[in-house]
């Protein structure tokens, strides 16, 4: 980090430096609870930072900040909150953890295959230790990137975690700081990178106490979720540094390999240099100084490509951008969805465009949104798109049909897997989809946090209404809502679960091993519309001998196609069909003589064809 670290930070000799940004406070001290209670006065500098060095400070000691000799609060940059959002923080010496020769240096963002998971519902136990015990499943599946929904300290025991109260601390209901480090270390030993989901959209009510220290809340702006963070008002230099250091701390102290910024469009900042642009520059510098590849992904509900434009072109310099358009265009033919926003994606041209470009709206008017949507196409974007048939947010707004197998059936769920994993973008799977989990993933929170979560809840309901006005999201504070969202691992052992799990394994293996599929390269992809419900996707990496073709049939009837007019060369073979018996289908034998006659595509299925090199022909 280029600036002095905030919070309680140890050096290698055991000296702990306490530092807090509190320009509104004249007298600040640290109260340490260890074999008694002792207060230590801090020194304030001209920029409003208070600092104190304590030699031989005990690791794991509890402490609080004392304002003007009387008011006791937790450290905003606390590394550990043993009592949730209470006034007690705990010191953590990150030098003490044994990383066991972890030399993992990150992943090329273009080669990521992402698995999104929620720490509290991924296992029955709902903690980081039990998640670590399930990593063999991800390794066997072929996943190389684990995206964790927010794990920073929020209010209450359970929740999605986007209303972060302590952006440096691991949520205590999920486990200890060492539990997260162990998860990251064990991921790295399996060749899996870890990306954390962060949110900078608002200051939650539980963090209002910190406003006595500094103006964390913006004096003029509010986001949909609550008071906006002060990224451009008075004293914003310290607020920006606070949140940037919070983001960098996950990279430095926990060795995570990337960050995903949720709802980037809800971050209000009118500074000459946008907060996310500054963050990406600091992350880039950190990666350069440590020799690590750090990925940055953004989520933008307006369809803007600004996050993945180069900083010198007015963008933020991120590597990837999430695309809801892909899901929106996939589900009308996949599940027959025509309500609300889906009605604007029913044209087969939208499906073809999503397979080719990952986005469908490029600045056109959206009647359902009642606004123009998306960014006009241009060559300024340097990053790539993350595509998915489902993610946590899409699942949370569609109760009853939040799982693909519920909305599209078994064949549709396999089709969704093929479309996601074969397109020329960065694919992302949502936990449980790989074995056709059928339980809903709801929005949930603790009863004591319901009031503070209401703006987020209403925002989610408004988003759900865009897709289906009749959607009724269950009570988030109910325990049954939370428990019902947990993965049921027994479903992976059912016949359908085993079939679709085998399909995911083979698709991911093919994507990782075949040069035409291994890297997200839209410019080397062609999409042909065979019929309104059937498409051919052709990918290559520079030579026809390394080409792969995928045929998708979304209709309930068999489709035939003369492939010789689409495929280069003369030697092709069928590599895989989603209706094979081993994937839970009825197809006993793969088609042969691919180019000699019309090729039949099974109803609601996809097939993969690979080019046979001269060596392969013998």
N, C-alpha and C positions, 0 to 999 in steps of 0.2 A: 504494500500500500504506500502511496506517495505522501499521505498525511499521517499525523500521529493517530494511532487507533483509539477509538472511543470505547467506553466501558471499562471493565476490569481485565487487564491483559498482563500476563506473566512474560518475563524474559527467561532465557535459558538458565539463569542463576537463581530463579525463584523470587525475584523482585516483582511485585505487582503494581502497575501504574493504573490508577483510576482517573478517568477523564470523561467529563460530561459537558455538553453544550447547554449553557443556562445563562444567556445574556440578561434575563429578567431577574436573576437572583444575585444579590450582593454577597451573601454569606452562605457558603456551602461546605458541608463536611460529610465524611463517610463514617457510618457507625458499623463496626465489625462485631459480630456475635461469635466469639470463640473463647471458651474458658472465661466467660465474663463478657461485658459490653464495654467497648472503648470507642470514643469518637476521635477522628483525625480531621483537622482543618485542611481545606483545599485552597490552592492559590488560583486567583482569577486573572486571565490575561485581557488584553485590549479588545479581542474579538469575541469575548464572552465564554471562553472555555475555562473550566475549572479543572485543576490537575493536582494529583497527590501520588507520591511513590511510597510504598510500604515494603521494606525489606523483610524477607523471610515470612511473607504473608502465607498463611495456611491455605492449601488448595482445598476447595470444597467448603470454605467458610461462608457463612451467611452474612449479608450486609445490606444496609439501606442507605439512601441519601437523605441528609437532613437539611432542609431549607431554613435559613435564618434562625437556626437553633431550635426549631420546634416541629415543623411539618415533616413527617417521615414518608418517603415514597420509594418505590423500586427504581432501579437503574433503567432508563429507557433502552440502553444498549446492553442489558443483562444477557449473559450467555446461558443462564439457567434460572428458571422460575420454579422453585419447589412447591410453591403454593399458588399455582395458576397465575392470576393477574394481581396477586396481593402485593404488599409493600416490601417483601423480602426477596432478595436476589442471592445468587450463589456464585462464588468464584470458580472458574474452570481453567485448569492449566492444560492447554492443548498440546504442550510438548511431551506429555507423559504417555500418550497413546502409542501403542506398538502397531505400526502400519505393516510390519512383516514384509519388508522389501517390496512394497507396492510401487512399481515403476510404470504403472499405466499412465499414458500421456494424452489420452483423449481420442476422439474419433473424428474422421472427416464427416462434416455434417451431411454431405451428399450421399453418404453410405449408411446413414442411420436407419435402423428399423426399430421404431419406438413402441414401447408398451406402457400405456398410462395406467397408473394404479393409485388407489387411496389407501394409506397406511392403516386406517381404522376399520376398513371393510374388506381388505384383501384376504384376511384370515379370520377365523372365529375369535381368536384372541385379540385382534385389532391392535397389534403393536409392531415395532420395528424388529424385535427379536424373532417373532414368528414369521415375519416377512422374509427375513434372512434365511430361515429354514426352508422356504419355498423357492429359493433361487435356482435350484437344480431344474425346476420346471421351465423357467425362462431360458436357461442354457440349452436344455433339450429342445425347446421350441425354436431356438436360433435367434432369439432377440439379442440385439447388441446395445440397446439403449433403454434404460428404465426411467420413465418420467413420473416423478412423485408429485401428486397434488400437494398443496402447501403443508409443510411440516413445522413451520415457525409457530411460536406460541400464540394461540388465540384464546378467546374467552370460552370457558366451559370445557367439558370433557370430550364432546364429539361435535363434529361440524365439517364443512368443506374446507374451512381454514382461510378463506380469502380476506377476512377482516382481521388482519394481523395486528396484534397489540405489541409484541416484542419481536422485532424483525431479526434479531441475532440469536434467539434462543430456540432450542428444539421443544416442540409441544410436549409437556410433561406426561400427558396421558399416553403418548406413543412410546415413551422410554427416555433414556438418558442420552446425553451427547455421545457417549461411547457406543451406545446402541446404533446410532446413525452412522458413526464412523465404521463400525463393524460391518454394517450393511454395505456401505460404499466399498470397503476393502474387499469383501467377499464378492461383490459384483465385479470389481476389477480383476480379481483372480480368475474369473470366468470370462473375461473379455467383454464385460458389459459396462458401458458408461452410465453415469447417473446424472439426470437433469432435474432441477428443482423448479417448481412452479411458484412464482412470486406475484404479488399484487401491490400496486402503489396507487390505488384509486381513491382511497379516502382514509380519514382518521376515525377509527371506531370509538364509540362512547367511552369504552374502558381506558382509552389512551388520553382522554381529556385532561387527566391529572397532570400530564406532562406539559400542558399549555402554561402552567405556572413557571416552567423553566424557560421555554422558548415558544414562539408562535408556530407550532406544528400545523395548526389549522389555518387555511387561507382566509384572510379577512373578507374576501368577496365571493369566492367560488364555492359551489357545491357540485358533487357528482351525483349520479343516480343512487349511489350506495351511502352517501353521507357527506360530511364536510370534506372538501378537497384538501389534499396535502399542499402546504405552502412551498411550491417550487419556484415562485417568481416574485414573492412579496418581500417586505422588510425581513431581514435576518435569514432569507432563504439560502444564503451561502452555507450556513450551518445545517439547515434541514436537508438540503441536497446531499451534503457530505455524509450526514447520518445514514440516509437510505442507501447511498452508494456503498458506504462501508459495510452496511448490513448485507448487501448483495455479495460483495467481495469476500465477506467472512465465510460464506458457505464454500466458496472456491478455495480459500486458503486453509481454513481450519478443518473442513470436512472433505476436502479434495473432490468435490463434485465436479462434473465435467461440462456442465452447461446450465443455463438459466432460461426459463420460459416466462415471459412477462404477460400476464393475463390482462385483457381489456386495456390494451395500450391506448386506445382511442378515448378512454375515460380519464386519462392523465391530463390535467389542465396545466399548461406551462407556456407562457408567452415570452420567455427569456430569449435572448439572441441565440443561445445554444440550448436546445431542448434537453430536458433531463435524460431522456433515453439515449440521445446522441452522446452526451457526456458519459453516461454509464457504459455504452459500448466502447468508447475510447479507453476508459479505465480498464475494462475487462480485456481489451486487446493488449494493452500495455502489461497487464498482469500475466497474460498467457505468454507474451514474448519474454518476459523476465524469468519465467519459470520453465520455459520450454514445453508448455502444454498447449493443446488445442482445445479452446473453450468455445462452445456453441451458444449462440443467442437466438432465441425464437420469440416471436411476438404474436399476439392474438389481437385482431382488429375487426370489430363487428361492422365497420363501415366499408370494408373491402378495400381500404387504402393500401398501396404498396410502399408508402413512405418508409415504414420500418426497414424494408430490405433494399432501399436505395442507398447508394454510397453517401457518406457524410458530406463529402465535397459537392454533392449534387443536391444537398438539402434533405437527405434522408438520415436515418439513424444508424446505418451500418450493421444491421442484424443479418444473420445468415439464413433465417427461415421465417415463414409467415404461415399461420394456420388458415386453412380455407374451408369454411362452412359450405361454400358453393358446391364443392364436390359431393358432399352428403345430400345437399338439396336437389341436385340434378340426378343423383343415383336413385333416390327413393320413389319418385313417381313410377318409373318402369319396374323397379325392384319390388315395391310393396303396394303399388296402385294408389299411392298417396296423391290426392288432388286438392286437399283443403288448404286454405290460407296461403302461406308463402309457397307451398309446393305447387300451387296452380300456375306460378310463373316459371316453372321448370319442366312442364309436361311435354314441351316440344322436343322431339328426338335430337334436334340440333343442339339443345342445351346439354344433353347427355354426351354427345360426341365432343362438344367443346370442353366439357369438364374432363373427359379422358385425355384430350389433347393439351389443354392449357391449365387445368386445375381450377379455373375461374370461369364464370359465365357472364357476370355483369361487369361491364367495363365503362361505367358512367351512364348507363341507360336508366330511364325512369322506372321505378318499381311501384306499382299501384298499391300493393299491400303495405309496403313500407312508407308509402306516401312521400317518397323522396328519391333523388338520384342515388344510385348505389354503385360502388366499385370505382376503380381507378382506370382511366383510359390506358390502353396498351401502349407501351413504349419500351425502349431498350435501356432505361436507366436502372431497372431492378437487377441487382447482382445476386440476391439470395434465391432460395427455392421455396416451394410450397410444401407444407405438411398436410396430407390428405387423410381422411378417415371416413368410414361409414358410420361411426359412432364415437363420441367422446363423453366425458362426464356431464357436460352441460346439455348436450343433445339428449342424453338419457334422462337427466333430471327434469326436463320440461315435458316429457311424454309419458306420464304414468300409464301403466297397463301395457304400453307398447314400447317401453324404453329399451328393450332388447331386440336385436335384429331378428332373431328367430321368432319372436312374438309378432312382429309387424310384417315380416316377409316370408316366414316359414323356413323349413330346413334347407330347401334348395336355394331360396333367396339368401339365406345366411352364407352359404358357400359361394354364391355369386358375388356377394359383397366382399368376401375375403379375396377373391380373385381380382376384382376391380381395384381394390385398395393396394394389394401387394404387387400388381403387375404394371401399374401406371408409372410414368416417368417422374415421379415426385417422391418425397420422403413419406413412407407409409407409417401410420400409427394405428395400433390396435388398442381397444379399451378392455380392461381386465375382464376375463371370463368369456369374451366373445370367441376366443380360440377354441372353446369346447361347447359353444352354444348355451351358455348360462341363460336361464330364462327368468331369473328373479329381477325385479325392477331395481334400478339404482336411483334413489330419491334424493331430494335435498333434505338435509336434516341438521339439527343443532341441539344443544342442551337446553333444557327448560329455562335455566337462568340467563341464557344468552338470547332468548327469543326476541326480546324487545330490540336489542342492538342489531339483530340479524334481519329485522322486518324490511328495511329498505332493500337489502339484497334479495330477500324472498319475493317482494313485490316486483322487483326488476326481472326476476326469473319468470314470474307469472305473466308479466307483460310480453316477454319474449315467447313464452309458450303459446300465448293467445295469437301470435302472428302465424303460428303453424296450425293451431286448432283451437277456436274460441271455446270449445267445450271441455278442454283439458282442466282437470281438477286436481291440483297438486295436494297430496296429503299433508296433514299437520306435521311440520318439521320437527317440533319438539317431542313428539310421541316416540317412545322407545321402540315401538314396533316398526316405525318408519326407518329407524337406524338399523335395527337387527335384520329387517327384510332386505336391506341393501348389501348385506354381507355375501361374499362369494360362497356358494355351496360346492365344495370341491368334489363331492361325490358324483356330481353331474358329469364330470370328465370321464367317469367309468361307464356311463351308459353307452348303448350302441351308437346313438347319434353323436354323443360327445366324443367317443373314440374316433368316429369317422371324420368329423370336421377338424379334430385335433391333428389327425394324420395329414389332412389336406393342408392345414396351416404349416406344419413342419416341412412338407415337401415344397410348398410354395416359397417359404423363406429360404430353404436350402438352395433352391433353384435361383432365387434372386441374388443370393450371396455368391454363388459359384459361377453364374453365367455372366460374362462381361457385358452383354447387351442389356442386362437388367440390374447389374450391381450398383450403378451410379445413377442418380437422378438427373436425367438429361432430356428434357422436353424437346430440345431442338433436334434430337435424333429419333423422333417419334412421328409416326403417321397414323391417323385414325380415319377409317373408311366406314361409312354407313351402308350396310348391306340391305337393311330394311328398317322401318321405323323402330323396331325393337331388337335389332341385331347389329353388332359392330365388330370390326376387325381392327386390332391395335397392333402395329408393326414397330418393333424397336430394334435398333442396331447400334453398334459402337464403332462404326467406320468401315466395316466390310460385310458383304452379304453372308460370308461363312459364319459370322457371329450374330446372325439375326434371330429374333424370336417373334412369333406371331401369337396373339391371343384372340380367340373368337368368343364373343359374348352373345348369348341369346336370352333376352329377358322375357320372351313370350311363352305361352303355355303350349305352343306347338313346335314341331320340329322345323328347322330352317335348313335350306340347302344353299350352297354358294360355290361358284366356279373359282377356285383359289388361284388358278394359273394367271388370271388377269390382275391379281393383287400382289402375289409373292414373287420376289426375284429368284432366279435360278430354277433348277429342276429337282433338287434333292431335298425334300422335307419329310419329317416324320412327326407323328403325334406323340408328344411327350407325356401328356397328362390330360385327363378329363374329369371334371368334378363329379360326374355320375358313375365313376368306376365303383365297383363293389367295395373296395377298401376304404372308400370315402362315404360309405353309407348309401350308395346308389345301386343301380341294377345293371350297369354296363359291364359285360364280362370280358370284352376284347376291344382294344383300341383300334380305330379305323386305320387302314393301310392304303397305299396308292393314293396319297394325299392329292396329287395334282392330276391324276389320270381320269378322274370323274368328279361329279359334284360331291362336295364334302357335306355331310350331314351333321348339324349341330343339335344336340339333344335339347328338349324343352327345358327352359330355366336352368341353363348350365353354361359352363365355359370350357374351352379346350385350349391347350398350349401346344404350339408347333415349333419345332426347332429346325434350323437349317443343318443339313448333314454336310460336313466338310468332305473334300475328296478323300482324305485319309479314312474317314468313317465309312466310305463306300467300298473300301477294300481295293 
